[in-house]
Amino acid sequence: MKLHPVTLALLAASVAPALCAAASDKVTPMTPDGVASYETVRPEADFIKREVMIPMRDGTKLYTIMLMKKGTKNAPILLSRTPYNAAASAIRGNSQHLNQLVPIMDVDYVEDNYIRVYQDLRGVHQSEGEFIGNRPLTGPLNSTGIDESTDAYDTIDWLVKNVPESNGNVGIIGSSYLGFTTLMAEINPHPALKAAAPQSPMVDGWMGDDWFHNGAFRNAVINYSVVQSTAKAESEGTATGAQDDYSRFLEAGSTGDYLKKWGFEHYPMLRKMTENPAYTEFWSLQAVDKILAKQPLKVPTMLIVGQWDQEDSYGAPAVYKAIEPKDKNNDMVSLVIGPWRHSGVNHYGYNLGALTFTGDTAKEFRLKYMKPFFDHHLKGAPDPKTPPVLTYATGENKWNVSPKWPMGTPQKLYVNADMGLSFKPDGNAKAHDDYVADPAKPVPFVPRPINLNDSDQWRPWLVHDQRFASSRPDVLVYTSEVLDKPLHIMGAPLVNLFASTTGTDADWVVKLIDVYPNTTSEGHAQGYVGQEMTGFELAVGLEAFRGRYVHGFASPAPLTPGKVEHYQFALPNVDHVFLPGHKLMIQVQSSLFPLYDRNPQTYVDNIFWAKPQDYQKATMSVFHNTNIELPIVK
C-alpha cells in the first residue's frame, strides 16, 4: 500500500520525537546524576502511606501523614500532633514492612490494625501558618480563636470524615511537647476523641517543667528555643562547638550576656522568658493544669511520667491533682510513674544510667496497661480495669497498683547536729550549719566537662552518682544511720528549708539521696559488666528554688541579710524503697550550673541582665528545724 505524502510526513513528525527521546536515554560521562525523587514505598509493601494537608477553620493547612496495614478496615485512629517533624517522627527506618517502619512504641498498634497518624503543628516543617511555642488557649492571652485545642478538633473532624478505613474513634498520645498538645485536645474535645495518654506533658513552663523551676531559669532551653524558632524548626541549634558548657556560660557572665554573645537575644521564644522572669499572668494563665481544673472531665486520660524525668517531671502529677477530683468513679483518670527518663516510656526500659531494672519496664507497661487502655476505649475491647495509680517501686523493682496518689503519710526527717538526720528534731532550732556560696565557682549539676546538647549526658543526669558534689565545701551533707528495715515512700517529698543568707538573694538546691552500702557487690565479684554501685549516692529527687520568690512567685523581693526564711517546695513524685543497709542523705547547695543560671546573690530586678559586680560570695546558713516530709508507706 502506497501512503499519501502528507500521511508520510505526519508519521515522520510523530516518530521523530520518540526516536530522539530514546536516543537521549543513553547515558554518557556527562549525563547528570541527579533524580527528582525515589518512592520508598514499593508495590510489595504491606502498608498504606498517605500524606495530606488538612484544612483548619481559618484555612491554614497542616501536614499529616497516615500509616496503616493493607486491608485495614473499621479501625481506630491514634493521633500525635508534633512540632518535631511528623514525617521523620513516623518513620524509624525505610522498609516495606510496617512493623519495621514505625517507631518502636507504635509497632504493637499498627500490627493490631490501628491507623497511626502524625501531624506537624502549624508553622513548623511542612505545615502552613505561624509557629507559637505552647500556643496559649483562646482567651485573655490569645484573641485569635485558634489554638492547639481547635486545631486538634478540626484535625479529628477531618480524619473521621475522610479516612474510610476508620471506625470513627480517635485516641491521642504523645510525650513532652506532644504531651502538651494531647492535653490541649481534651479542652472542648471532639466527640470522636475517646481516650488520651499524655506522657511527660509540658504543663507549666515556669513552675516546674522546661523553662524554669520555682523561678530558677534552665539554660538548657536555649538550644531548644533556637532549633524550634529558626525557619520552620529546621535549625541545627547553637553553633557553639563541644567545649565545656560550664566554662562557656561562666565566661559569658549572665545568661542575658550569653544570649547576646551568640546572637540569640532577639529570639521571641527566649524574650518571653527573659522579659517575664516572675510568675505573673503571662505564665499562670497558660498553665494547663489550671485550665483543665475548670473543664468538665470528658476524655478518659492516662497521665504518664518518668520518676527521673529530666525535663517535665512537674506536669503529669499536677494535671492528675487538678482533674482527679472530677473522677467520681475513679475510672476516668489514671497516673503512671515509671522508672524512666524523659519520654523513656517510649523506648527501652531495662536500665537508666547505673540503675538496672527487672526487664524492659517500658515495653511491659505499654503492652500490659497502655495498649489495653486504648483497645477498650477505641475498639470496644473488654475493660482492662486500668489501675487508678500505677507506679514502679525503685529500689525494690516492682510495679505497685494504688487507689490514689500520694499513698504515703508525711513524716518529717530533720537535719540535726553532727550533720545527721533523724525523724525527731534535735530541739535546737537556733543551731545552724554554714557554707560559703561563690558564684564564681558554682556547683556543677554533673561532673565536668559538661555538654548540654550531649544526650548521653543529659538523659540520665538525675541518677548520676552524687559523690562528685558531696565532697565540696559549698555543699552541706546530712546522713542518717544505717537502715535496719525498708523505708518506702510514695508521693512528692516536701522540703521545709529554714535558712538565711548574708546576701540579698539566693538559690537553694535540695537533694534527697539513697546511699548504697560501701561494700563490694556479688555482681562485681562475678564480673558484672554494669556500673559498680558500692557507696553509690542515688538522688531519689532534687529540686531548685529561687529565694526572691519566698513570699510569692509573682512578687519577687530582696532577702533581708541574716533573716531566717521558710522555703517550702516539693521534690518530684516518686515510688522508692530505701533498703536495709542503705542510708538516707540530704544535700543542700546553692547552684546546679550550668543547667540553671547563676544567682548573683545580690538582688537585681532581672537576673538575666545581672552585671559582673552583682555576683558576690555569701554565707548560707541552714537551721536545724529544716526537714523533708517523706510520704512514708507503713
C-alpha positions as CSV (number, residue, x, y, z in Angstrom):
1,M,0.0,0.0,0.0
2,K,1.3,3.3,-1.0
3,L,0.8,6.1,1.6
4,H,0.0,9.6,0.7
5,P,2.9,12.1,1.0
6,V,1.0,14.1,3.7
7,T,0.5,10.9,5.7
8,L,4.1,10.1,5.5
9,A,5.0,13.5,6.7
10,L,2.7,13.2,9.7
11,L,4.1,9.8,10.6
12,A,7.7,11.1,10.4
13,A,6.8,14.0,12.7
14,S,5.3,11.7,15.3
15,V,8.1,9.1,15.3
16,A,11.0,11.6,15.4
17,P,10.4,12.8,19.0
18,A,10.2,9.2,20.2
19,L,13.5,8.4,18.4
20,C,15.1,11.5,20.0
21,A,13.8,10.5,23.4
22,A,15.2,7.0,23.0
23,A,18.5,8.4,22.0
24,S,18.6,10.8,25.0
25,D,18.0,7.8,27.4
26,K,21.6,6.7,26.6
27,V,23.9,7.8,29.4
28,T,27.2,9.4,28.7
29,P,30.0,10.5,31.0
30,M,28.2,13.9,31.1
31,T,24.7,12.6,31.9
32,P,23.6,14.5,35.1
33,D,23.3,12.1,38.0
34,G,20.5,13.7,39.9
35,V,17.0,12.2,40.1
36,A,13.9,14.1,41.3
37,S,12.8,11.6,43.9
38,Y,12.6,7.9,44.8
39,E,9.4,6.3,46.0
40,T,10.4,4.3,49.1
41,V,7.0,2.6,49.3
42,R,7.2,-0.2,46.8
43,P,4.3,-2.2,45.4
44,E,5.2,-5.2,47.7
45,A,4.9,-3.0,50.8
46,D,2.5,-4.4,53.4
47,F,1.1,-1.0,54.3
48,I,-0.5,2.2,53.0
49,K,1.0,5.6,53.5
50,R,-0.9,8.8,52.9
51,E,0.2,12.4,53.1
52,V,-2.4,15.1,53.2
53,M,-2.8,18.7,54.1
54,I,-5.8,19.0,56.5
55,P,-7.5,22.4,56.5
56,M,-8.2,24.2,59.8
57,R,-11.1,26.5,60.4
58,D,-9.0,29.6,59.5
59,G,-7.9,28.0,56.2
60,T,-4.4,27.1,57.3
61,K,-3.4,23.6,56.2
62,L,-1.5,21.2,58.4
63,Y,0.7,18.4,57.0
64,T,-0.5,15.0,58.1
65,I,0.9,11.5,57.5
66,M,-1.1,8.3,57.9
67,L,0.2,4.8,58.1
68,M,-1.9,1.6,58.2
69,K,-1.6,-2.1,57.2
70,K,-3.1,-3.0,53.8
71,G,-6.5,-4.4,54.3
72,T,-7.2,-2.3,57.4
73,K,-10.9,-1.6,58.0
74,N,-13.2,-0.5,60.8
75,A,-10.0,0.7,62.6
76,P,-9.3,3.2,65.3
77,I,-7.1,6.2,64.7
78,L,-4.2,7.0,67.1
79,L,-3.1,10.6,66.6
80,S,0.1,12.5,67.6
81,R,0.5,16.3,67.0
82,T,4.1,17.3,67.0
83,P,6.5,20.3,66.4
84,Y,9.3,17.8,65.8
85,N,8.8,16.8,62.1
86,A,5.9,14.5,61.6
87,A,7.3,12.8,58.5
88,A,10.6,11.9,60.4
89,S,8.8,11.0,63.6
90,A,6.6,8.5,61.8
91,I,9.4,6.5,60.3
92,R,12.1,4.7,62.2
93,G,13.7,3.3,59.1
94,N,12.7,2.7,55.5
95,S,11.2,-0.8,55.0
96,Q,8.4,-2.5,53.1
97,H,7.1,-3.9,56.4
98,L,5.1,-1.6,58.6
99,N,6.4,-3.1,61.9
100,Q,9.9,-2.2,60.8
101,L,9.0,1.3,59.6
102,V,7.2,2.9,62.5
103,P,8.8,3.8,65.9
104,I,9.2,1.0,68.4
105,M,6.3,2.3,70.6
106,D,3.9,2.2,67.6
107,V,4.6,-1.4,66.4
108,D,2.0,-3.1,68.5
109,Y,-0.7,-0.6,67.4
110,V,-0.1,-0.9,63.7
111,E,0.2,-4.7,64.0
112,D,-3.2,-4.6,65.6
113,N,-4.7,-2.6,62.7
114,Y,-4.6,0.8,64.2
115,I,-4.4,3.8,61.8
116,R,-1.3,5.7,63.0
117,V,-1.5,9.5,62.3
118,Y,1.2,12.1,62.8
119,Q,0.8,15.8,62.2
120,D,3.1,18.9,62.0
121,L,1.8,21.7,64.2
122,R,1.1,25.0,62.4
123,G,4.2,26.9,61.3
124,V,6.7,24.1,61.5
125,H,8.2,21.7,58.9
126,Q,5.6,21.0,56.2
127,S,2.6,22.7,57.8
128,E,1.3,26.2,56.9
129,G,0.8,29.1,59.3
130,E,2.9,30.7,62.1
131,F,4.5,28.8,64.9
132,I,3.9,30.0,68.5
133,G,5.5,27.8,71.2
134,N,3.0,26.3,73.5
135,R,0.3,28.5,71.8
136,P,-2.0,29.8,74.6
137,L,-5.6,28.7,74.7
138,T,-8.1,31.2,73.2
139,G,-8.8,33.7,76.0
140,P,-7.0,36.5,77.8
141,L,-3.7,35.7,76.1
142,N,-5.0,34.8,72.7
143,S,-7.7,36.6,70.8
144,T,-7.4,34.7,67.5
145,G,-9.9,31.9,68.2
146,I,-7.2,29.5,67.1
147,D,-5.2,27.3,69.4
148,E,-4.0,23.7,69.8
149,S,-7.4,22.7,71.1
150,T,-9.2,24.0,67.9
151,D,-6.5,22.5,65.6
152,A,-6.9,19.1,67.3
153,Y,-10.7,19.4,67.0
154,D,-10.5,20.3,63.3
155,T,-8.0,17.5,62.6
156,I,-10.1,14.8,64.3
157,D,-13.2,16.1,62.5
158,W,-11.5,15.8,59.1
159,L,-10.0,12.3,59.9
160,V,-13.2,10.7,60.9
161,K,-15.0,12.1,57.8
162,N,-12.2,11.3,55.3
163,V,-10.5,8.1,56.3
164,P,-12.8,5.3,55.1
165,E,-10.8,2.7,57.0
166,S,-11.7,4.3,60.3
167,N,-14.3,3.2,62.8
168,G,-14.8,6.8,63.9
169,N,-12.9,6.5,67.2
170,V,-9.8,8.5,67.9
171,G,-7.2,8.4,70.6
172,I,-4.4,10.9,71.1
173,I,-0.9,10.2,72.5
174,G,2.4,11.9,72.8
175,S,5.3,12.9,75.1
176,S,6.8,16.2,76.1
177,Y,5.5,18.9,73.7
178,L,3.3,16.2,72.3
179,G,2.0,15.6,75.8
180,F,1.0,19.3,75.9
181,T,-0.9,19.0,72.5
182,T,-2.5,15.8,73.8
183,L,-3.8,17.7,76.9
184,M,-5.0,20.6,74.7
185,A,-7.1,18.2,72.6
186,E,-9.0,17.4,75.8
187,I,-10.2,21.0,76.1
188,N,-13.6,21.3,74.3
189,P,-12.8,17.9,72.8
190,H,-14.2,16.5,69.6
191,P,-16.9,13.8,70.2
192,A,-14.8,11.2,68.4
193,L,-11.9,11.7,70.9
194,K,-12.3,8.7,73.1
195,A,-9.0,8.4,75.0
196,A,-5.8,10.3,75.7
197,A,-2.4,9.4,77.0
198,P,-0.3,12.5,77.8
199,Q,3.3,11.4,78.5
200,S,5.6,13.8,80.4
201,P,3.4,16.7,79.2
202,M,4.6,20.3,79.3
203,V,2.1,21.8,81.6
204,D,3.6,24.8,83.4
205,G,6.9,26.0,81.9
206,W,7.6,28.4,84.8
207,M,6.7,26.3,87.9
208,G,8.5,23.1,87.2
209,D,8.7,21.9,83.6
210,D,11.0,23.1,80.8
211,W,11.7,26.8,81.2
212,F,12.1,27.5,85.0
213,H,11.9,25.5,88.2
214,N,10.5,27.6,91.1
215,G,11.9,30.7,89.4
216,A,15.4,29.4,88.5
217,F,16.0,29.5,84.8
218,R,17.1,26.4,82.9
219,N,19.9,27.3,80.4
220,A,19.3,24.0,78.6
221,V,16.3,25.5,76.9
222,I,18.4,28.0,74.9
223,N,19.5,25.5,72.3
224,Y,15.9,24.1,72.1
225,S,14.5,27.6,71.5
226,V,17.0,28.3,68.7
227,V,16.1,25.0,67.0
228,Q,12.3,25.4,67.2
229,S,12.3,29.1,66.3
230,T,14.6,29.2,63.3
231,A,12.9,28.9,59.9
232,K,10.3,26.2,60.2
233,A,12.1,24.4,63.1
234,E,14.9,23.5,60.8
235,S,17.9,24.8,62.6
236,E,20.7,22.6,63.9
237,G,20.9,24.6,67.1
238,T,23.6,26.7,68.7
239,A,26.9,26.7,66.8
240,T,29.0,26.8,69.9
241,G,31.0,23.6,69.5
242,A,31.6,20.9,72.0
243,Q,33.7,22.7,74.6
244,D,32.8,22.6,78.3
245,D,29.5,24.4,78.8
246,Y,30.5,25.1,82.4
247,S,33.3,27.3,81.2
248,R,31.3,28.8,78.3
249,F,28.5,30.0,80.4
250,L,30.7,31.2,83.3
251,E,32.9,33.2,81.0
252,A,30.0,34.8,79.3
253,G,28.6,36.3,82.6
254,S,24.9,36.4,83.0
255,T,22.6,34.3,80.8
256,G,21.5,37.5,79.1
257,D,25.1,38.2,78.2
258,Y,25.4,34.7,76.9
259,L,22.4,35.3,74.7
260,K,23.9,38.5,73.3
261,K,27.3,36.9,72.7
262,W,25.8,34.2,70.5
263,G,23.1,36.3,68.8
264,F,20.0,34.8,70.5
265,E,18.7,37.7,72.5
266,H,16.2,38.7,69.8
267,Y,14.5,35.3,69.6
268,P,10.9,35.8,70.6
269,M,10.7,32.5,72.5
270,L,13.7,33.5,74.6
271,R,12.5,37.0,75.0
272,K,9.3,35.7,76.5
273,M,11.4,34.1,79.3
274,T,14.0,36.9,79.8
275,E,11.3,39.6,79.9
276,N,9.0,37.7,82.2
277,P,11.2,36.2,84.9
278,A,8.4,36.2,87.6
279,Y,5.2,34.1,87.7
280,T,2.8,36.7,86.5
281,E,-0.3,36.1,84.5
282,F,1.9,35.8,81.5
283,W,2.7,32.3,82.8
284,S,-0.1,31.4,85.2
285,L,-2.8,31.9,82.6
286,Q,-1.0,29.4,80.3
287,A,-0.8,26.7,83.0
288,V,-2.6,23.7,81.5
289,D,-3.4,22.2,84.9
290,K,-5.2,25.3,86.0
291,I,-7.1,25.4,82.7
292,L,-8.1,21.7,82.9
293,A,-9.2,22.2,86.6
294,K,-12.0,24.4,85.2
295,Q,-13.0,22.0,82.4
296,P,-15.5,19.1,82.6
297,L,-13.9,15.7,82.5
298,K,-14.9,14.2,79.2
299,V,-12.0,12.1,77.9
300,P,-10.5,9.0,79.7
301,T,-7.0,10.0,80.5
302,M,-3.8,8.1,81.3
303,L,-1.1,10.5,82.6
304,I,2.4,9.1,82.4
305,V,5.7,10.4,83.7
306,G,9.2,9.1,84.4
307,Q,10.4,9.2,88.0
308,W,13.7,10.7,86.8
309,D,12.2,12.9,84.1
310,Q,15.0,15.5,83.5
311,E,12.6,17.9,81.6
312,D,9.0,17.6,82.6
313,S,8.6,16.0,86.0
314,Y,6.0,18.5,87.1
315,G,3.3,18.3,84.5
316,A,1.6,14.9,84.8
317,P,1.2,14.9,88.6
318,A,0.0,18.5,88.5
319,V,-2.7,17.6,86.0
320,Y,-3.6,14.5,88.0
321,K,-4.1,16.7,91.1
322,A,-6.2,19.1,89.1
323,I,-8.6,16.7,87.4
324,E,-8.7,13.6,89.6
325,P,-11.3,15.1,91.9
326,K,-13.7,15.1,89.0
327,D,-13.3,11.3,88.5
328,K,-16.2,10.3,90.8
329,N,-16.0,6.6,90.0
330,N,-12.1,6.5,89.9
331,D,-12.2,5.1,86.4
332,M,-11.6,8.1,84.1
333,V,-8.1,9.3,85.2
334,S,-5.0,7.3,85.9
335,L,-1.5,8.3,86.9
336,V,1.6,6.2,85.9
337,I,5.1,6.8,87.3
338,G,7.7,4.6,85.7
339,P,11.5,4.2,86.4
340,W,12.3,6.3,83.3
341,R,14.0,9.4,82.0
342,H,12.0,12.0,79.9
343,S,10.0,10.1,77.3
344,G,11.5,6.9,78.5
345,V,8.1,5.1,78.3
346,N,8.5,5.0,74.5
347,H,12.0,3.4,74.5
348,Y,13.8,0.6,76.1
349,G,13.2,0.4,79.9
350,Y,15.8,-2.1,81.0
351,N,18.0,0.5,82.7
352,L,18.7,4.1,83.4
353,G,22.3,5.2,83.9
354,A,23.8,2.9,86.5
355,L,20.4,1.5,87.5
356,T,19.1,-1.8,86.2
357,F,15.5,-3.0,86.4
358,T,13.7,-6.3,86.0
359,G,13.3,-6.5,82.3
360,D,12.1,-3.9,79.8
361,T,9.8,-2.0,82.1
362,A,8.7,0.4,79.4
363,K,7.5,-2.3,77.0
364,E,5.9,-4.2,79.8
365,F,3.9,-1.2,80.7
366,R,2.9,-0.4,77.1
367,L,1.7,-3.9,76.4
368,K,0.1,-4.7,79.8
369,Y,-1.6,-1.4,80.6
370,M,-1.4,1.4,77.9
371,K,-2.5,-0.6,74.8
372,P,-5.4,-2.3,76.6
373,F,-6.5,1.1,77.8
374,F,-6.7,2.3,74.1
375,D,-8.1,-1.0,72.9
376,H,-11.0,-0.7,75.4
377,H,-11.9,2.9,74.5
378,L,-11.2,2.8,70.8
379,K,-12.0,-0.8,69.8
380,G,-14.6,-1.9,72.3
381,A,-12.3,-4.5,73.9
382,P,-13.1,-5.7,77.4
383,D,-12.5,-3.3,80.2
384,P,-8.9,-3.9,81.4
385,K,-9.6,-2.3,84.8
386,T,-6.9,0.3,84.3
387,P,-5.3,1.0,87.8
388,P,-6.1,4.4,89.2
389,V,-2.4,4.7,90.0
390,L,0.4,2.6,88.7
391,T,3.9,3.2,90.0
392,Y,7.2,1.3,89.8
393,A,8.9,1.0,93.2
394,T,12.6,1.6,92.5
395,G,14.9,0.0,95.0
396,E,12.5,-2.9,95.3
397,N,11.9,-3.1,91.5
398,K,8.3,-4.0,91.2
399,W,5.0,-2.4,90.0
400,N,2.5,-1.1,92.6
401,V,-1.2,-0.6,92.0
402,S,-2.8,2.1,94.2
403,P,-6.3,3.6,94.6
404,K,-5.0,7.2,94.9
405,W,-1.9,9.4,95.0
406,P,0.0,10.2,97.1
407,M,-0.2,7.0,99.1
408,G,2.3,7.8,101.8
409,T,1.7,9.7,105.1
410,P,4.0,12.7,105.7
411,Q,6.7,12.2,108.3
412,K,9.4,14.8,108.9
413,L,13.0,13.9,108.5
414,Y,15.1,16.5,110.3
415,V,18.7,17.7,109.9
416,N,20.5,17.8,113.2
417,A,23.8,18.1,115.0
418,D,26.9,16.3,113.7
419,M,25.4,16.5,110.1
420,G,22.9,13.8,110.9
421,L,19.3,13.0,110.0
422,S,16.6,11.9,112.4
423,F,12.8,11.6,112.5
424,K,13.0,13.6,115.7
425,P,14.2,17.2,115.8
426,D,17.3,17.9,118.0
427,G,15.4,20.6,119.8
428,N,17.9,23.3,118.9
429,A,16.2,25.3,116.2
430,K,18.7,28.1,116.5
431,A,21.6,25.8,115.6
432,H,22.8,26.0,112.0
433,D,25.4,24.8,109.6
434,D,27.1,27.2,107.2
435,Y,28.8,27.2,103.8
436,V,30.1,29.9,101.5
437,A,28.4,30.0,98.1
438,D,30.7,31.6,95.5
439,P,29.0,32.5,92.1
440,A,32.5,32.3,90.5
441,K,32.7,28.7,91.5
442,P,29.2,27.2,91.1
443,V,28.4,23.6,91.8
444,P,28.1,21.7,88.5
445,F,25.0,19.6,88.0
446,V,27.1,16.7,86.6
447,P,30.9,16.2,86.7
448,R,32.8,18.3,84.1
449,P,33.2,18.6,81.2
450,I,29.6,19.4,80.5
451,N,27.8,19.5,77.2
452,L,24.1,20.4,77.5
453,N,23.5,19.0,74.0
454,D,25.0,15.6,74.7
455,S,22.1,13.3,75.0
456,D,24.2,10.5,76.6
457,Q,25.0,13.0,79.4
458,W,21.6,14.7,79.6
459,R,19.2,11.9,79.6
460,P,20.4,10.1,82.8
461,W,21.8,13.0,84.7
462,L,19.3,12.8,87.5
463,V,20.6,9.4,88.5
464,H,24.2,10.3,88.4
465,D,26.3,9.4,91.5
466,Q,26.2,12.5,93.7
467,R,29.6,11.8,95.4
468,F,31.1,14.3,93.0
469,A,29.2,17.0,94.9
470,S,29.2,15.7,98.4
471,S,32.9,16.3,98.9
472,R,32.7,20.0,98.0
473,P,32.9,22.5,100.9
474,D,29.9,24.5,99.5
475,V,27.6,21.5,99.8
476,L,26.1,20.6,103.2
477,V,25.7,16.8,103.6
478,Y,23.4,15.3,106.2
479,T,23.4,11.5,106.6
480,S,21.2,9.1,108.6
481,E,22.2,5.9,110.5
482,V,22.1,2.6,108.5
483,L,18.6,1.4,108.0
484,D,17.7,-1.9,109.6
485,K,14.4,-2.2,107.7
486,P,13.0,-0.9,104.4
487,L,11.7,2.6,104.2
488,H,9.1,3.0,101.4
489,I,7.9,6.4,100.2
490,M,5.1,7.1,97.7
491,G,4.5,10.7,96.8
492,A,6.3,14.0,96.5
493,P,8.7,14.7,99.4
494,L,8.1,18.2,100.7
495,V,11.1,20.4,101.6
496,N,10.8,22.7,104.6
497,L,14.1,24.6,104.5
498,F,14.8,27.2,107.2
499,A,17.8,29.2,106.0
500,S,19.4,32.6,105.9
501,T,22.0,34.3,103.7
502,T,24.4,37.2,104.2
503,G,23.3,38.3,100.7
504,T,20.1,39.8,99.4
505,D,19.1,36.9,97.1
506,A,19.9,33.2,97.0
507,D,19.2,29.9,95.2
508,W,18.6,26.8,97.2
509,V,19.0,23.2,95.9
510,V,17.9,20.3,98.0
511,K,18.6,16.6,97.2
512,L,17.1,13.5,98.8
513,I,19.6,10.7,98.3
514,D,19.7,6.9,98.8
515,V,23.2,6.0,99.9
516,Y,24.2,2.4,98.9
517,P,26.3,0.3,101.3
518,N,30.0,0.8,101.0
519,T,30.6,-2.9,100.3
520,T,31.5,-4.8,97.1
521,S,28.5,-6.4,95.5
522,E,28.4,-10.1,94.4
523,G,27.8,-8.9,90.9
524,H,31.1,-7.0,90.7
525,A,32.9,-10.0,92.1
526,Q,31.4,-12.2,89.4
527,G,32.5,-10.0,86.6
528,Y,29.3,-7.9,86.3
529,V,29.6,-5.6,83.3
530,G,27.4,-2.7,84.6
531,Q,28.5,0.1,87.0
532,E,29.6,-0.9,90.4
533,M,27.1,0.5,93.0
534,T,29.4,0.4,96.1
535,G,28.7,3.5,98.1
536,F,26.6,5.0,95.2
537,E,24.7,8.2,96.1
538,L,21.5,8.0,94.1
539,A,19.4,11.2,94.0
540,V,15.9,10.0,94.6
541,G,14.7,13.5,94.0
542,L,16.2,17.0,93.8
543,E,14.8,20.5,93.1
544,A,15.8,24.2,93.0
545,F,14.1,27.2,94.5
546,R,15.0,30.9,93.8
547,G,15.0,32.7,97.1
548,R,13.5,36.0,95.9
549,Y,10.1,34.2,95.5
550,V,9.8,33.0,99.1
551,H,6.8,35.3,99.7
552,G,5.1,34.8,96.3
553,F,6.1,33.7,92.9
554,A,4.5,36.7,91.3
555,S,6.2,39.2,93.7
556,P,10.0,38.9,93.9
557,A,11.7,40.9,96.6
558,P,15.2,41.2,98.2
559,L,16.0,38.9,101.0
560,T,17.0,40.5,104.3
561,P,20.6,39.5,105.2
562,G,20.6,37.3,108.2
563,K,16.9,36.7,108.3
564,V,15.7,33.1,108.5
565,E,13.1,32.3,105.9
566,H,11.0,29.3,105.4
567,Y,11.4,27.9,101.9
568,Q,8.8,25.2,101.1
569,F,8.8,23.3,97.9
570,A,8.2,19.8,96.6
571,L,10.6,17.3,95.1
572,P,9.4,15.2,92.2
573,N,6.9,12.4,92.8
574,V,8.5,9.0,93.5
575,D,7.8,5.5,94.5
576,H,11.1,4.4,96.1
577,V,12.2,1.9,98.7
578,F,15.3,2.6,100.7
579,L,16.6,-0.9,101.5
580,P,18.1,-2.2,104.7
581,G,21.8,-1.5,104.9
582,H,21.3,1.8,103.0
583,K,21.4,5.3,104.4
584,L,19.3,8.4,103.8
585,M,21.1,11.6,102.8
586,I,20.1,15.2,102.3
587,Q,22.4,17.6,100.4
588,V,21.9,21.4,100.4
589,Q,23.7,23.7,98.0
590,S,23.1,27.0,96.1
591,S,23.7,26.1,92.4
592,L,23.3,23.5,89.7
593,F,25.4,25.0,86.9
594,P,25.1,25.5,84.0
595,L,21.7,23.7,83.9
596,Y,20.4,26.6,86.0
597,D,21.5,30.2,85.6
598,R,23.7,31.6,88.4
599,N,22.0,33.7,91.1
600,P,24.3,36.8,91.7
601,Q,23.3,36.6,95.4
602,T,22.8,40.4,95.4
603,Y,19.2,41.4,94.4
604,V,18.8,42.8,90.9
605,D,15.5,43.4,89.2
606,N,16.1,40.9,86.4
607,I,18.8,38.2,86.9
608,F,19.1,37.7,83.2
609,W,20.9,41.0,83.0
610,A,23.0,40.9,86.1
611,K,26.3,42.7,85.9
612,P,29.7,41.3,86.9
613,Q,29.8,43.3,90.1
614,D,26.5,41.9,91.2
615,Y,27.9,38.4,91.6
616,Q,29.1,38.2,95.2
617,K,30.0,35.5,97.7
618,A,27.6,34.9,100.5
619,T,27.4,32.8,103.6
620,M,24.4,30.4,103.7
621,S,23.1,29.1,107.0
622,V,20.8,26.0,107.2
623,F,19.0,25.7,110.6
624,H,18.2,22.5,112.4
625,N,14.4,22.8,112.1
626,T,14.9,22.1,108.4
627,N,13.2,18.9,107.3
628,I,11.8,17.0,104.4
629,E,8.3,15.5,104.8
630,L,8.7,12.0,103.5
631,P,5.4,10.3,102.2
632,I,6.0,7.1,104.1
633,V,4.0,3.9,103.4
634,K,3.8,1.8,106.5
